[in-house]
Amino acid sequence: MNRHGARAALIAAGVADGHYRIEGVHEPTPTPPDFLFLRSAPDGAWETGAYERGVHQVLARHPGEAEACAHLLRLLL
């Protein structure tokens, strides 16, 4: 699954838009005060984590987009 597929799955499951951010696919505005995220890292890995109180905390690093999407879905569903 890629980021677009993850977004579609979250919509289908009724997860509120403000609960997550997926880099390049779903970036809510204004930025919510806290949310879970999926983003690419500068080294080519993928990261999932939580944004809270202005700080990004990486919970896990993944070798590919599919693994990161699966992890985000497990966190939100």
C-alpha positions in Angstrom: 0.0 0.0 0.0 1.2 3.5 -0.7 0.3 6.8 0.9 -2.7 7.4 -1.4 -4.1 3.9 -0.5 -3.5 4.6 3.2 -5.4 7.9 2.9 -8.3 6.1 1.2 -8.4 3.4 3.9 -8.5 6.1 6.6 -11.3 7.9 4.9 -13.3 4.7 4.5 -12.8 3.9 8.2 -14.1 7.3 9.2 -10.9 8.5 10.8 -11.1 12.3 11.4 -8.9 14.4 9.1 -7.2 16.1 12.1 -5.9 12.9 13.6 -3.2 12.3 11.0 -0.8 13.9 8.4 0.5 12.0 5.4 3.3 13.9 3.7 2.4 15.0 0.2 -1.1 13.4 0.4 -3.0 14.8 3.4 -1.7 17.9 5.2 -4.6 19.5 7.1 -4.7 23.2 7.5 -4.6 24.8 9.9 -2.2 22.3 11.5 -3.9 20.5 14.4 -2.3 20.7 17.8 -1.5 17.0 17.8 -1.6 14.2 15.3 0.1 11.0 14.0 2.3 11.4 10.9 3.9 9.5 8.1 6.8 11.2 6.3 9.9 10.4 4.3 13.3 10.9 6.0 16.3 12.5 4.4 18.1 9.2 4.2 15.3 7.6 2.1 13.7 5.7 5.0 10.1 6.4 6.1 9.0 7.5 9.6 5.8 7.3 11.5 5.3 9.2 14.7 3.4 11.7 16.8 3.3 15.4 16.7 2.5 17.0 20.1 3.2 20.4 21.6 5.2 21.5 18.6 7.5 18.5 18.6 7.7 15.6 16.1 8.5 12.4 17.9 9.4 9.5 15.6 7.9 6.2 16.9 9.3 4.0 14.1 11.5 4.0 11.0 10.6 1.8 8.1 12.7 0.7 5.0 9.8 1.4 2.6 6.6 3.4 2.1 4.4 0.2 2.3 5.7 -0.7 5.8 5.2 2.9 7.0 1.6 3.0 5.7 0.8 -0.3 7.4 2.2 1.0 10.7 0.2 4.2 10.5 -3.0 2.3 9.8 -2.3 0.0 12.8 -1.9 3.2 15.0 -5.1 4.8 13.8 -7.5 1.9 13.2 
